[in-house]
Amino acid sequence: MRFSTAFIPDIHFGAGAVGEVAMLARALGPVECALLVLDGFLARGGLAEALVADLSSVGIRSRIFSEFSGEPKLSHLRAAVAAAEGCQLVIGIGGGSALDIAKITACCAASGKDPLHYALAANPLPKNPLRKILVPTTAGTGSETSATTIFTGETGKKLWIWGAETKADQVILDPQLTVTLPPSLTAWCGMDAFIHAFEAATNRNAHAGAALYAHQAMRLIIEGLPVAVADPSNLPAREKLLLGSCYAGIAIDNCGTAIAHNMSHALAGLAPVHHGLATALAFEATLPWLVQTETPDLQAAARACGLEQIQDLPAFISDLMDRCGIRRALPAAFAAFTAEDLAAEMKAPENQPMRRATIFEVTDADLDRFAESLMALPRTL
Protein backbone atom coordinates (compact mmCIF):
# COMPACT_ATOMS: atom_id res chain seq x y z
CA MET A 1 0.00 0.00 0.00
CA ARG A 2 1.26 3.47 -0.91
CA PHE A 3 -0.49 6.82 -0.59
CA SER A 4 0.15 10.44 0.27
CA THR A 5 -2.13 12.88 2.07
CA ALA A 6 -2.59 16.58 1.41
CA PHE A 7 -1.92 19.11 4.15
CA ILE A 8 -4.76 20.11 6.46
CA PRO A 9 -5.06 23.80 7.43
CA ASP A 10 -5.07 24.86 11.05
CA ILE A 11 -8.60 24.30 12.36
CA HIS A 12 -10.18 26.17 15.28
CA PHE A 13 -13.43 24.57 16.46
CA GLY A 14 -16.03 25.67 18.98
CA ALA A 15 -19.02 27.85 19.70
CA GLY A 16 -17.99 31.49 19.46
CA ALA A 17 -14.77 30.68 17.60
CA VAL A 18 -15.60 33.33 14.97
CA GLY A 19 -14.43 35.82 17.58
CA GLU A 20 -10.86 34.67 16.89
CA VAL A 21 -10.81 36.07 13.32
CA ALA A 22 -8.92 39.27 14.16
CA MET A 23 -6.34 37.49 16.32
CA LEU A 24 -5.66 34.91 13.63
CA ALA A 25 -5.50 37.58 10.93
CA ARG A 26 -2.84 39.48 12.86
CA ALA A 27 -0.87 36.28 13.48
CA LEU A 28 -0.61 35.62 9.72
CA GLY A 29 1.95 38.37 9.33
CA PRO A 30 1.94 41.90 7.93
CA VAL A 31 -1.64 42.64 6.91
CA GLU A 32 -2.82 46.18 6.30
CA CYS A 33 -6.09 45.45 4.49
CA ALA A 34 -8.43 42.45 4.38
CA LEU A 35 -11.30 41.67 2.04
CA LEU A 36 -14.32 40.15 3.79
CA VAL A 37 -16.31 37.91 1.44
CA LEU A 38 -19.64 37.34 3.18
CA ASP A 39 -23.05 36.04 2.24
CA GLY A 40 -25.43 38.99 1.92
CA PHE A 41 -27.65 38.08 4.88
CA LEU A 42 -24.57 37.83 7.11
CA ALA A 43 -23.38 41.24 5.97
CA ARG A 44 -26.81 42.68 6.79
CA GLY A 45 -27.15 40.86 10.09
CA GLY A 46 -24.43 42.64 12.02
CA LEU A 47 -21.62 40.09 11.70
CA ALA A 48 -19.81 42.22 9.13
CA GLU A 49 -19.82 45.26 11.37
CA ALA A 50 -18.49 43.24 14.29
CA LEU A 51 -15.69 41.78 12.19
CA VAL A 52 -14.74 45.17 10.76
CA ALA A 53 -14.48 46.52 14.31
CA ASP A 54 -12.46 43.54 15.53
CA LEU A 55 -10.02 43.83 12.62
CA SER A 56 -9.69 47.56 13.14
CA SER A 57 -8.77 46.95 16.78
CA VAL A 58 -5.66 45.07 15.63
CA GLY A 59 -4.77 47.63 12.99
CA ILE A 60 -6.28 45.96 9.90
CA ARG A 61 -8.51 47.89 7.53
CA SER A 62 -11.22 45.88 5.80
CA ARG A 63 -13.59 45.96 2.88
CA ILE A 64 -16.78 43.96 2.43
CA PHE A 65 -17.78 42.06 -0.69
CA SER A 66 -21.24 40.51 -0.60
CA GLU A 67 -22.52 41.19 -4.11
CA PHE A 68 -23.30 37.60 -5.04
CA SER A 69 -26.12 35.11 -4.73
CA GLY A 70 -26.49 31.45 -5.55
CA GLU A 71 -23.49 29.51 -6.77
CA PRO A 72 -20.36 31.49 -7.74
CA LYS A 73 -20.42 32.98 -11.23
CA LEU A 74 -17.56 34.38 -13.24
CA SER A 75 -18.95 37.89 -12.83
CA HIS A 76 -18.92 37.47 -9.03
CA LEU A 77 -15.30 36.37 -9.10
CA ARG A 78 -14.19 39.26 -11.26
CA ALA A 79 -15.93 41.76 -9.01
CA ALA A 80 -14.38 40.21 -5.89
CA VAL A 81 -10.90 40.27 -7.42
CA ALA A 82 -11.32 43.96 -8.18
CA ALA A 83 -12.45 44.59 -4.61
CA ALA A 84 -9.34 42.81 -3.26
CA GLU A 85 -6.90 45.25 -4.87
CA GLY A 86 -4.36 46.32 -2.28
CA CYS A 87 -5.39 43.62 0.22
CA GLN A 88 -3.07 41.05 1.74
CA LEU A 89 -5.75 38.81 3.23
CA VAL A 90 -9.11 37.38 2.17
CA ILE A 91 -11.60 36.22 4.79
CA GLY A 92 -14.45 34.07 3.48
CA ILE A 93 -17.49 33.63 5.73
CA GLY A 94 -20.62 31.86 4.55
CA GLY A 95 -21.67 28.86 2.53
CA GLY A 96 -19.67 27.13 -0.15
CA SER A 97 -20.17 30.01 -2.57
CA ALA A 98 -18.57 32.56 -0.26
CA LEU A 99 -15.68 30.25 0.50
CA ASP A 100 -15.03 29.40 -3.15
CA ILE A 101 -15.15 33.06 -4.13
CA ALA A 102 -12.67 33.86 -1.36
CA LYS A 103 -10.30 31.08 -2.43
CA ILE A 104 -10.27 32.02 -6.11
CA THR A 105 -10.03 35.73 -5.30
CA ALA A 106 -6.93 35.15 -3.18
CA CYS A 107 -5.22 33.52 -6.15
CA CYS A 108 -6.33 35.88 -8.90
CA ALA A 109 -5.76 39.06 -6.85
CA ALA A 110 -2.18 37.93 -6.26
CA SER A 111 -1.44 37.08 -9.89
CA GLY A 112 -3.57 39.62 -11.74
CA LYS A 113 -4.95 36.81 -13.91
CA ASP A 114 -8.60 36.21 -14.76
CA PRO A 115 -10.25 33.15 -13.14
CA LEU A 116 -10.64 31.57 -16.57
CA HIS A 117 -6.85 31.49 -16.80
CA TYR A 118 -6.89 28.76 -14.14
CA ALA A 119 -10.14 26.97 -15.00
CA LEU A 120 -9.89 23.21 -15.55
CA ALA A 121 -6.18 23.36 -14.61
CA ALA A 122 -5.32 25.25 -17.80
CA ASN A 123 -2.41 26.99 -16.03
CA PRO A 124 -0.55 26.64 -12.72
CA LEU A 125 -1.88 28.67 -9.82
CA PRO A 126 0.27 31.46 -8.34
CA LYS A 127 2.69 30.21 -5.69
CA ASN A 128 2.09 33.17 -3.38
CA PRO A 129 -1.67 33.78 -3.17
CA LEU A 130 -3.14 36.18 -0.64
CA ARG A 131 -3.56 34.70 2.82
CA LYS A 132 -6.95 33.11 3.53
CA ILE A 133 -9.15 32.57 6.57
CA LEU A 134 -12.29 30.52 5.88
CA VAL A 135 -15.33 30.31 8.14
CA PRO A 136 -18.16 28.04 6.90
CA THR A 137 -21.72 28.81 7.98
CA THR A 138 -23.21 25.70 6.38
CA ALA A 139 -22.23 22.07 6.87
CA GLY A 140 -22.00 20.71 3.36
CA THR A 141 -19.29 21.65 0.89
CA GLY A 142 -16.19 21.14 3.04
CA SER A 143 -14.60 23.87 0.91
CA GLU A 144 -12.78 25.20 3.96
CA THR A 145 -10.37 22.25 3.88
CA SER A 146 -10.28 21.31 0.20
CA ALA A 147 -8.12 22.45 -2.72
CA THR A 148 -11.07 22.55 -5.11
CA THR A 149 -13.27 25.49 -6.08
CA ILE A 150 -16.31 25.49 -8.35
CA PHE A 151 -17.83 28.33 -10.36
CA THR A 152 -20.12 28.87 -13.32
CA GLY A 153 -18.52 30.09 -16.53
CA GLU A 154 -19.87 32.43 -19.16
CA THR A 155 -21.83 29.68 -20.94
CA GLY A 156 -23.49 28.43 -17.74
CA LYS A 157 -21.24 25.38 -17.43
CA LYS A 158 -19.66 24.48 -14.11
CA LEU A 159 -15.89 24.91 -14.08
CA TRP A 160 -13.36 24.04 -11.42
CA ILE A 161 -10.04 25.35 -10.20
CA TRP A 162 -7.85 22.95 -8.27
CA GLY A 163 -4.60 23.33 -6.40
CA ALA A 164 -3.05 23.55 -2.93
CA GLU A 165 -2.70 27.30 -3.48
CA THR A 166 -6.48 27.68 -3.00
CA LYS A 167 -6.44 26.16 0.48
CA ALA A 168 -6.98 28.14 3.66
CA ASP A 169 -4.25 29.23 6.02
CA GLN A 170 -6.69 29.14 8.92
CA VAL A 171 -10.13 27.52 9.30
CA ILE A 172 -12.68 28.50 11.92
CA LEU A 173 -15.56 26.11 12.65
CA ASP A 174 -18.19 27.85 14.76
CA PRO A 175 -21.39 25.75 15.04
CA GLN A 176 -23.33 28.75 16.34
CA LEU A 177 -23.09 30.27 12.85
CA THR A 178 -25.03 27.32 11.40
CA VAL A 179 -28.11 27.23 13.63
CA THR A 180 -30.11 29.65 11.47
CA LEU A 181 -29.83 27.45 8.37
CA PRO A 182 -33.39 26.37 7.41
CA PRO A 183 -34.28 22.66 7.64
CA SER A 184 -34.37 22.11 3.86
CA LEU A 185 -30.93 23.65 3.35
CA THR A 186 -29.59 21.78 6.37
CA ALA A 187 -30.80 18.53 4.80
CA TRP A 188 -29.43 19.27 1.33
CA CYS A 189 -26.05 20.46 2.61
CA GLY A 190 -25.77 17.57 5.05
CA MET A 191 -26.45 15.00 2.35
CA ASP A 192 -23.82 16.64 0.14
CA ALA A 193 -21.28 16.28 2.95
CA PHE A 194 -22.25 12.65 3.53
CA ILE A 195 -21.85 11.86 -0.18
CA HIS A 196 -18.47 13.60 -0.23
CA ALA A 197 -17.33 11.22 2.48
CA PHE A 198 -18.91 8.14 0.92
CA GLU A 199 -17.51 8.76 -2.56
CA ALA A 200 -14.06 9.63 -1.25
CA ALA A 201 -14.01 6.38 0.73
CA THR A 202 -15.16 4.14 -2.13
CA ASN A 203 -13.87 5.48 -5.46
CA ARG A 204 -10.76 4.45 -7.42
CA ASN A 205 -8.60 6.96 -5.54
CA ALA A 206 -9.65 5.85 -2.05
CA HIS A 207 -6.90 5.07 0.44
CA ALA A 208 -6.48 4.41 4.15
CA GLY A 209 -5.15 7.90 4.86
CA ALA A 210 -8.45 9.48 3.83
CA ALA A 211 -10.74 6.69 5.06
CA LEU A 212 -10.00 7.79 8.63
CA TYR A 213 -11.75 11.10 7.92
CA ALA A 214 -14.39 9.80 5.51
CA HIS A 215 -15.74 7.10 7.81
CA GLN A 216 -15.88 9.38 10.83
CA ALA A 217 -17.59 12.04 8.71
CA MET A 218 -20.31 9.56 7.75
CA ARG A 219 -20.86 8.57 11.38
CA LEU A 220 -21.10 12.18 12.55
CA ILE A 221 -23.49 13.20 9.77
CA ILE A 222 -25.76 10.19 10.26
CA GLU A 223 -26.02 11.06 13.96
CA GLY A 224 -26.40 14.81 13.56
CA LEU A 225 -28.35 15.43 10.37
CA PRO A 226 -31.87 14.19 11.25
CA VAL A 227 -31.66 15.92 14.63
CA ALA A 228 -30.51 19.25 13.15
CA VAL A 229 -33.29 19.14 10.55
CA ALA A 230 -35.94 18.47 13.20
CA ASP A 231 -34.46 20.91 15.75
CA PRO A 232 -32.33 23.55 13.97
CA SER A 233 -31.19 25.13 17.25
CA ASN A 234 -29.74 21.86 18.60
CA LEU A 235 -26.10 22.85 19.03
CA PRO A 236 -24.64 19.35 19.64
CA ALA A 237 -26.23 18.16 16.38
CA ARG A 238 -24.88 21.23 14.57
CA GLU A 239 -21.43 20.48 15.99
CA LYS A 240 -21.54 16.95 14.57
CA LEU A 241 -22.66 18.20 11.16
CA LEU A 242 -20.04 20.92 10.94
CA LEU A 243 -17.21 18.65 12.00
CA GLY A 244 -18.48 15.88 9.71
CA SER A 245 -18.59 18.27 6.77
CA CYS A 246 -15.04 19.40 7.52
CA TYR A 247 -13.77 15.80 7.71
CA ALA A 248 -15.59 14.99 4.46
CA GLY A 249 -13.85 17.98 2.85
CA ILE A 250 -10.49 16.56 3.94
CA ALA A 251 -11.47 13.20 2.44
CA ILE A 252 -12.42 14.59 -0.98
CA ASP A 253 -9.33 16.79 -0.95
CA ASN A 254 -7.34 13.55 -0.98
CA CYS A 255 -9.56 11.24 -3.05
CA GLY A 256 -12.13 13.31 -4.94
CA THR A 257 -15.72 12.39 -5.72
CA ALA A 258 -17.43 10.08 -8.22
CA ILE A 259 -20.57 9.45 -10.26
CA ALA A 260 -23.11 11.26 -8.05
CA HIS A 261 -21.12 14.46 -8.42
CA ASN A 262 -20.76 13.91 -12.16
CA MET A 263 -24.55 13.93 -12.31
CA SER A 264 -25.10 16.87 -9.97
CA HIS A 265 -22.65 19.02 -11.91
CA ALA A 266 -24.39 17.98 -15.11
CA LEU A 267 -27.78 18.98 -13.68
CA ALA A 268 -26.39 22.40 -12.80
CA GLY A 269 -25.19 22.73 -16.37
CA LEU A 270 -28.81 22.62 -17.52
CA ALA A 271 -30.60 24.84 -15.00
CA PRO A 272 -30.17 26.31 -11.51
CA VAL A 273 -30.49 23.71 -8.75
CA HIS A 274 -29.06 23.53 -5.25
CA HIS A 275 -25.90 21.44 -5.39
CA GLY A 276 -26.74 19.44 -2.28
CA LEU A 277 -30.20 18.51 -3.52
CA ALA A 278 -28.88 17.57 -6.97
CA THR A 279 -26.17 15.40 -5.44
CA ALA A 280 -28.59 13.67 -3.07
CA LEU A 281 -30.98 12.84 -5.92
CA ALA A 282 -28.11 11.57 -8.05
CA PHE A 283 -26.70 9.47 -5.22
CA GLU A 284 -30.03 7.80 -4.56
CA ALA A 285 -30.42 7.08 -8.29
CA THR A 286 -26.97 5.50 -8.71
CA LEU A 287 -26.45 3.68 -5.41
CA PRO A 288 -28.39 0.52 -6.35
CA TRP A 289 -26.10 0.15 -9.39
CA LEU A 290 -22.98 0.85 -7.34
CA VAL A 291 -23.63 -1.83 -4.71
CA GLN A 292 -24.28 -4.66 -7.17
CA THR A 293 -20.64 -5.65 -6.80
CA GLU A 294 -18.96 -5.73 -3.42
CA THR A 295 -15.56 -4.17 -2.76
CA PRO A 296 -13.68 -3.92 0.55
CA ASP A 297 -14.09 -0.13 0.50
CA LEU A 298 -17.84 -0.37 -0.07
CA GLN A 299 -18.12 -2.89 2.74
CA ALA A 300 -16.14 -0.61 5.07
CA ALA A 301 -18.40 2.32 4.17
CA ALA A 302 -21.48 0.21 4.93
CA ARG A 303 -20.03 -0.66 8.33
CA ALA A 304 -19.37 3.03 9.01
CA CYS A 305 -23.11 3.50 8.46
CA GLY A 306 -23.86 0.74 10.96
CA LEU A 307 -24.81 -1.80 8.27
CA GLU A 308 -23.60 -5.36 7.79
CA GLN A 309 -24.22 -5.63 4.05
CA ILE A 310 -23.59 -3.14 1.26
CA GLN A 311 -26.90 -4.21 -0.31
CA ASP A 312 -28.61 -2.47 2.61
CA LEU A 313 -27.16 0.92 1.65
CA PRO A 314 -29.81 2.05 -0.89
CA ALA A 315 -32.69 1.54 1.56
CA PHE A 316 -30.66 3.14 4.36
CA ILE A 317 -29.96 6.27 2.28
CA SER A 318 -33.55 6.55 1.09
CA ASP A 319 -34.73 6.32 4.70
CA LEU A 320 -32.21 9.00 5.76
CA MET A 321 -33.49 11.30 3.02
CA ASP A 322 -37.09 10.59 4.08
CA ARG A 323 -36.31 11.42 7.71
CA CYS A 324 -34.73 14.69 6.57
CA GLY A 325 -37.77 15.61 4.47
CA ILE A 326 -35.98 15.68 1.12
CA ARG A 327 -38.50 15.78 -1.72
CA ARG A 328 -37.58 13.85 -4.86
CA ALA A 329 -38.26 16.63 -7.34
CA LEU A 330 -36.43 19.08 -9.60
CA PRO A 331 -36.99 22.82 -10.06
CA ALA A 332 -39.58 23.79 -12.66
CA ALA A 333 -36.86 25.05 -15.03
CA PHE A 334 -35.93 21.44 -15.80
CA ALA A 335 -39.21 20.97 -17.68
CA ALA A 336 -37.41 22.40 -20.70
CA PHE A 337 -34.87 19.56 -20.77
CA THR A 338 -34.84 15.84 -21.56
CA ALA A 339 -32.88 12.83 -20.37
CA GLU A 340 -30.80 13.13 -23.53
CA ASP A 341 -29.84 16.67 -22.54
CA LEU A 342 -28.73 15.54 -19.11
CA ALA A 343 -26.79 12.56 -20.48
CA ALA A 344 -24.93 14.87 -22.85
CA GLU A 345 -23.91 17.06 -19.90
CA MET A 346 -22.76 14.00 -17.96
CA LYS A 347 -20.51 13.11 -20.90
CA ALA A 348 -19.03 16.63 -21.15
CA PRO A 349 -15.24 16.87 -20.73
CA GLU A 350 -15.37 18.89 -17.50
CA ASN A 351 -17.39 16.10 -15.80
CA GLN A 352 -15.20 13.17 -16.86
CA PRO A 353 -12.80 13.17 -13.88
CA MET A 354 -15.69 12.24 -11.57
CA ARG A 355 -16.90 9.58 -14.00
CA ARG A 356 -13.44 8.06 -14.28
CA ALA A 357 -12.96 8.08 -10.50
CA THR A 358 -15.99 5.85 -9.94
CA ILE A 359 -14.86 2.43 -8.74
CA PHE A 360 -16.64 0.60 -11.57
CA GLU A 361 -16.59 1.55 -15.24
CA VAL A 362 -19.47 3.88 -16.09
CA THR A 363 -20.58 3.20 -19.66
CA ASP A 364 -22.51 5.58 -21.88
CA ALA A 365 -25.47 3.24 -21.47
CA ASP A 366 -25.19 3.63 -17.69
CA LEU A 367 -25.20 7.41 -18.02
CA ASP A 368 -28.24 7.28 -20.27
CA ARG A 369 -30.09 5.11 -17.74
CA PHE A 370 -29.16 7.35 -14.81
CA ALA A 371 -30.25 10.42 -16.76
CA GLU A 372 -33.63 8.85 -17.52
CA SER A 373 -34.13 8.09 -13.82
CA LEU A 374 -33.40 11.66 -12.72
CA MET A 375 -35.35 13.37 -15.46
CA ALA A 376 -38.39 11.23 -14.64
CA LEU A 377 -38.69 13.11 -11.34
CA PRO A 378 -41.49 15.69 -11.05
CA ARG A 379 -40.68 19.36 -11.63
CA THR A 380 -42.44 20.83 -8.63
CA LEU A 381 -39.80 22.64 -6.57
N, C-alpha and C positions, 0 to 999 in steps of 0.2 A: 504494500500500500504506500502510495506517495501522494501528498497534497500540500498545498500552501494556503495560508489564510491571509486575507487582507487586513490592514490595520483598522482598529476600532477607535473612533474618537473618544476623548474624555467625556464621560457621561455623568451628569449630576441629576439625581432622582429624588423627588419628594414634594409633598404639598408645600407650596410657597416658594419653590426653587426658582421661579422666574425672577424673584427679587435679587438673585445673584448676577443678573445680566451685566450690570455696570462694573462690578468687581472683576468678573471674568474678562470683560472687554479691556479694562485697564491692564490686566495681567498679560494680555496678548502682545504687549509691546507698544511702541509709539503709535498712538491713534489720535488724530485730531478731529476726524469727522467720521460718523457712521451713518449708513443708510439703513433705515428700518423698513423692511418689507413686511407689511401686515395685511391680513384680511380686513376688508372694509369695516365689518361690524366690530372688530377689535379696535380699530383706529377710532371709531365713533364712541366706543364704550368706556373710554377713560384709560385703557391700558397704555395707549400711545403716549398720552400726556405724562403718565407716571414714569415710563421708560425714558422719555426725553429729560425729565427732571433728574432721574437717577444718573443718567449719563453725564448731564451737565455738572452734577456734583463731583464727578471725578475728572472734569476738564475735557469732556468729549462733546463736541457739537453733533447734532443729529438732524437728519432729514427723514421725512416719512413718504413712503411710496405705497399707496393702497389702491391705485387705479387699475384694478383687474377684477374679473369675476369669472367663475367657472374654471375650467382647466387652462393652463398657461398657453397663451397664443404668442406668435412671433411679435405682434405689435406690443404686447405687454412687456416682453423681454427688452425690446429696443427702448421703450420708454424708461424702464428701470435702469438700464445701462446708462442712459443719459443722466438720470437722476443721481447716479453714483459717482459722477465726475468729481474728482478731488477727495473722495473718501478712501479710507484705508481698511474699512471694516464693513461687512454686510451682516445684518441681523435679521434672520427670517423667522417670523412668528405666525403660525396659522396652520392650515391644512397642507396637503401635499403640494398644492399650487403655489402657495407662498414660499414654501421651502425650495421647490424646484426653481422658481424665479430667482430667489436669493443665490442659489448655487451657480446658476448660469451667469447671473449678473456679476458675481465675484470673478469669474473667469474672463468674461468679455470686457469688463471695465478695466481689468489689468492689461489686457492685450490690445484693446482698441478694435478687435475684430467683431464682425456681426455673428450672432448665434448660428446662422446657417453655415458659417465657415467650419464649425465643429460638428454639425449634424451628421449622424450616422458614421461617426469616426472618420470623417473626410480628412481632418487634419489634427495633429497633436494639440492637446490643450496647453495653455501657458503654464510654465513651471512655477511661477510665483503669483498665483491668484490673490485677490484680496482675502483677508482673514474672514472667517465665517463662524457665527454662532447661530445654531438652529434650535428652535423651540416649537415642537409640534403641539397643536391644539386638537388634533383628531388622532385616533388610534387606528391607522389603516395602512398608509403608504410605506412607512419605515424609511422615508426619504432622508431622515436626519442621520442615518448611519450608512446609507448606500452611496455608491459612486455613480448612480444612474439618475438622469433627469429626463423628463418627458415634456414635450410641448407640441402644439399644433402649428404646422407650417402654413404657408400662404395658400395652398390648395385644399386645406382642411385635413390633410393626412397627419397622423401622429409621427413625430420624429423623436429621436433620442440622442442624448449626449452622454458619453460614458468616459470615466476616468477618475483616478484617485484625486486629481486636482479639484474635483467638484465637492469633495467630502468636507464635512465640518471640522473646525478646530475644537469646538466645544459644543456639546449637546446638553440641553436642559429638558428634563422630563418632569413636568409639573401636572399631576393628575387633576388638580383643581381647575386647570384651564380647559378640561374636557367635559365637565359636568353639564354644560349648557348645550351640548350637541344633541339635537333631537333624536328620538328613538330610531326613526328610519335611517338617518345618516349614521348613527352608531352601529346599526346592523350592517349596512352596506360596507362601511369602513372596516368593521371587525371581520367580516367574511373575507375581504380583500387581504387583510393581514394573515388570516388563517391559511388562505390559499398560497400566499407567498411562502409561508413556512412549509406547507405540504409539498409544493412543487420543488422548492429548493432541496427538500429531503429525499425526493424520489426521482429526479430527472437524471439525465446522462452525466451531469456534472457533479452530482451529489457526492459528498465525502464526509468522513467522520468528524472533521474539524468543524463543519457547519451543522451537522446533525445535532450536536449538543445544543445549539441555539434553536434550531428548527423544531425539535421535539418539545422543548420546554415552551416555546412560543405557542404551539398547538394546545398544550395542556392549559396554559394560562388563559388563552382565548376561549376555550371550551368552558372553563369555569366562570369567566367574567362576563362574556358577551350576553347571554340570556338575562343575567341579573341587571346589567347596565341598561339593557333595552327596557326592561320592566320597571326599573327604578333608576332613572338617569342621575340622581344625586348620590347614589351609593358609591362612596369614595373607594372602598376596598375593591369593588368590581372595576372601577375606572383605573385603579392602579394596576390590576392584572392585565387589562386591555392595553394600556399604554406600554407597559413593559413587554408584553407579548408582541406588540407591533414592532417595538424596537428590536427585539431579538429576531423577529422574522425579517426585518430589514437587513440585519447582519447576515442572516442566512442567504438571502437572495443576492447580497453583495458578493458572496463567495461562489454561489452556484447558479444564480439566475432563476428564471421561471420556465414555463412550458406551455402546453397547448391551451389551457384556459386563458392565459394572457394573450396568446396569439389571437384568440377569438374576441376578447374584450377590446383589444386595440383595433381589430378589424371593425367591430361594431361602431366604435368611436369615429372611424374613418367614413362612416355613412351618415351619421347624424349624432347630435349631442345626447349623451347618456352618461350617468354617473359611473365612474370607473369601477367602483366597488360592486354596484348592482350588476353591471355587465359581466364582471369577472365571476360573481357568484352564479349567475345564470349559465355561463359557459362551463363552469366547473361541474355543476349538477348535470349538465347535458353530456359531458365527456367522461365522467367518472365511471359509469358502468362499463364503458369500453376499456378504460385504463386498467380496471381490476380483473379483467378476464384472464390475465396471465400474472402469476405471482412472482415477485422479486423480493429479495431480502429487504431492500429499502422500503418497498410498499408494506411489507409485513411489519417492519419496525414502526412505520407511520401509523398503521392501524393500532398497534399496541400503545403508542403515545396517545391515541384517542380513547384508550380503554377497551379496545375490541380485540377479539381473538383471531378473527378471520378478515382478510382484506375484502372478501365478498360482502361483508356487513357495512362497508364504508358508504356506498350510495344511499342506503336507507338512513344511516346515521346523519349524513350531511343534509339530506332532505328534511329530517326531523329537526335538526338544528336551525335550518332556515325557517321552518314552520314556527318554531318557538320564538324566533326573532321577528316574526311578522313580515317576512320578505315575500312580496307578491311576485308571481312569475308573469311578468308583463314588461313590454317595452314602451318607450315614449311614443306618442302618436305620430311623430315625424317619421318613424320607421315604416309607416303604411306605404310610403312612396318607393320602398325597396323590396327586392325579392331575395330568395335564398341564393340565387345565382350571383347577385350583387355582393352578398356577404362572403360567399366562397371566393370570389375574385379578390376581395380585400384580404382574406386569410392567406391567399397565395402571393400577395404583394411582397416585394423584396424586403421591405423594412420589417415585416413580421416573420421572416423565415428563421432568424436565430431562435425564437421561442418554439417554433415547429421542430427544428432540428434538435433542440435540447430535450424534447420529450423522450422518455425512456424507450418507447416503442416507435417504430417507423409510422409516420402519419401520411397515408397516401392521399392523393387527390380525391379518391372516392370517399375516404374518411371525412375529409373537409367538407365535401358536398353534403354528406349525411348529417354532420354536425350543424351545418348552416341551415339545412331544412328543419332540424329540430328547434333551433332558436327562432327562426323566422316564422314558425308556426305559433309562437306565443301571441297572445292578444296585445293590441296596441291601445292600452287604456291608462297609462301613467300620465 
